[in-house]
């Protein structure tokens, strides 16, 4: 992060007041903060702490510890300080102050910002796009899952002054979230990966999900939008909205004509896929996508589109995509006791779970075992989507289904009924577990020589299956 002066921080966050006595203790020198933090456990000397408040926490309660280390804090109420010279900047809302400072940091330097949102594939697309752009530019990217109203500002506040581009993931759980993030980041290019039934508790319907993601198109700064042209539901919304917005729309796709299209050539081995990518100028590149899965070809196409628009040479795009190893906990391939295990612990919704099961079917050698945990945050649609998944799975080449959690138990019921209707053998083909640990004990007895998929929402802690 480029150090911020006290005065620039006050101006950016519209501070009401500052502890004048603390300023006097600076010896008349201008004060600079070396970084920002919202976590009292990891605060470093010289940093500026933002005392955030939520429904179940209030960081003002940790200010005594913070004041021993940090150079200052942004607070919504003055608190007693144990260290002479500790600076407190008082504001109405500390979260808004953090966001304003991040917007200020983004605006004071020339920077191309690529914003990525959608129901699935955001993180992988972000990592691929950052790798592609890094072949020509110095790139800042979202780290981990810092893709929300707190994480995105913290990402922008890591800008060091040498970056040419930023690749930012934008998550949303309700209407208005993407708009809020765009106000801070002012993206130049947007990527819409797809629309699926995720976070329905907050959005209410698929139409609500789409409307929220399409908030990305509303910002004047985002003149170009990269869109998955094979997603009919997404394209319907984009086309309708663009009648008035008149954005430059760049489509990517495998199944339909697209501005930047992909063709899956063949599977290279048990994990990789070889694909061709065709650009509008007639050039073509071959890439080996080591993380596998047809859905990752879409992610690679979006990343390639970003690189193409930013002038990255095609050799650089190809090299970056071929070198990409995948993202931890997302369709991560491991060999355990002679079995191929596909670890997809990060999260789950109906679309991502179906994609993971297709990958299981593609990699199956002898037996296929699916260990699936509940898909959470589907609101009143939860039972419907789990039962639909069970019926669909019955026709897939899954030899054993281990269901974890009360919702996936419903999928297991439908799986059995559908297989009976298809005249298939059902004894021993499915079993229910109360926890990931119990599922692990069941799997241990059945995994020898099998290809195994383990997937579920984070609340199920599906990584514990492997304990």
Protein Blocks (a to p, Z undefined) as FASTA:
>chain_A
ZZddfklmmmmnopabdcfklmmmnnopacddfbdcfbfklgcehiacdddddfkbcfkl
mmmmmmmmmmbdcdfbdcddfbehiacdddfblklmmmmmmmmmmmmpccdddddedjeh
klmmmmmmmmmmmmmpccdddehjllbfklmmmmmmmpgolafbdcdddddfbehklmmm
mmmnopabdcdfbdcdehklmnopaklmmmmmmmmmmpmklmbccddfklmklmmmmmmm
mmmnopacddddfkbccfbdcddfbdfblmbccdddddfkopacddddfkgpjklmmmmm
mmmmmmmmnopafklmmmmmmmpgbjehiapacdeehiacdddfkbccfklmmmmmmmmm
mmpmkbccddddddehkljmlmmmmmmmmmmmmmpccfbdcdedjklmmmmmmmmmmmmm
nopafehpaccdfbfklmmmmmmmmmgopacdddddfklommlmmZZ
